[in-house]
């Protein structure tokens, strides 16, 4: 039965918002960030929600901002993007190498157990 009273509608909205806030905090913890305590049914304020969302994005994409020190940027935006691209290429290469090693091990095991007719 759908909520009809204004209090019930507001409670439903608050529960939905706090569930999203809790999910965001789980992602933050998963990425190694520091969580805050959230009570189900009591959503965060709009400003705190915006700060936590920015914090999550900073954890997910550490090079998305230009790094600054004393008013002068250490990296330009293009340099930061290039650094992120290089890091992605390295990670991809490591994954491919690990897969290749796993395939080689699988083939070695299969060949050693295989009964050859000759």
C-alpha positions in Angstrom: 0.0 0.0 0.0 1.6 3.3 -1.0 2.3 6.0 1.5 -0.3 8.7 1.4 0.3 11.0 4.4 3.0 13.7 4.1 4.9 12.2 7.0 4.9 8.7 5.4 6.1 10.2 2.1 8.9 12.2 3.8 9.9 9.1 5.8 10.1 7.1 2.6 12.2 9.8 0.9 14.6 10.0 4.0 15.0 6.2 4.0 15.9 6.2 0.3 18.4 9.0 0.7 20.0 7.4 3.7 20.3 4.0 1.9 22.2 5.8 -0.9 24.4 7.5 1.7 25.2 4.2 3.3 26.0 2.6 -0.1 28.4 5.5 -0.8 30.1 5.1 2.5 30.6 1.3 1.8 32.3 2.3 -1.5 34.5 4.8 0.4 35.6 2.1 2.9 36.2 -0.3 0.0 38.6 2.2 -1.5 40.5 2.7 1.8 38.9 6.0 2.8 37.6 7.0 6.2 33.9 6.5 6.8 31.4 8.5 8.7 28.5 7.2 10.8 25.1 7.2 9.1 21.9 6.3 10.8 19.3 4.6 8.5 16.4 7.0 8.0 18.4 10.1 8.8 20.0 11.3 5.5 23.0 13.6 5.3 22.7 17.3 4.7 23.1 18.4 1.1 26.4 20.0 1.7 27.8 17.0 3.5 26.5 14.7 0.8 28.3 16.8 -1.8 31.5 16.7 0.2 31.3 12.9 0.6 30.6 12.4 -3.1 33.7 14.6 -4.0 35.7 12.5 -1.5 34.6 9.3 -3.2 35.5 10.6 -6.6 38.9 11.7 -5.3 39.5 8.2 -4.1 38.3 6.6 -7.4 40.2 9.0 -9.7 43.2 10.4 -7.8 44.6 12.3 -10.8 41.4 14.1 -11.9 42.4 17.3 -10.3 45.5 19.4 -11.1 47.9 19.1 -8.2 48.8 22.4 -6.7 51.4 23.5 -4.3 51.7 27.1 -3.1 49.6 28.5 -5.9 51.6 27.0 -8.7 50.6 23.7 -10.3 53.0 20.8 -10.2 51.3 19.0 -13.1 49.3 20.5 -15.9 46.0 18.9 -16.8 47.5 17.3 -19.8 50.5 15.9 -17.8 48.0 14.5 -15.2 46.0 12.8 -18.0 49.2 11.3 -19.5 50.3 10.0 -16.1 47.0 8.3 -15.6 47.1 6.8 -19.1 50.6 5.4 -18.5 49.4 3.9 -15.2 46.5 2.3 -17.0 48.8 0.8 -19.6 51.1 -0.6 -16.9 48.1 -2.1 -15.1 46.8 -3.6 -18.3 50.2 -5.1 -19.1 50.4 -6.7 -15.6 47.0 -8.2 -16.0 47.9 -9.6 -19.5 51.2 -11.0 -18.1 49.4 -12.7 -15.1 46.8 -14.2 -17.5 49.6 -15.5 -19.8 51.3 -17.1 -16.8 48.1 -18.7 -15.7 47.5 -20.1 -19.2 51.0 -21.4 -19.4 50.6 -23.2 -16.1 47.3 -24.7 -17.2 48.9 -26.0 -20.4 51.9 -27.4 -18.5 49.5 -29.3 -16.1 47.4 -30.5 -19.0 50.4 -31.8 -21.0 52.0 -33.5 -18.0 48.8 -35.4 -17.3 48.1 -36.2 -21.0 48.7 -39.8 -22.2 50.6 -39.5 -25.4 50.3 -42.4 -27.8 53.9 -42.2 -29.1 
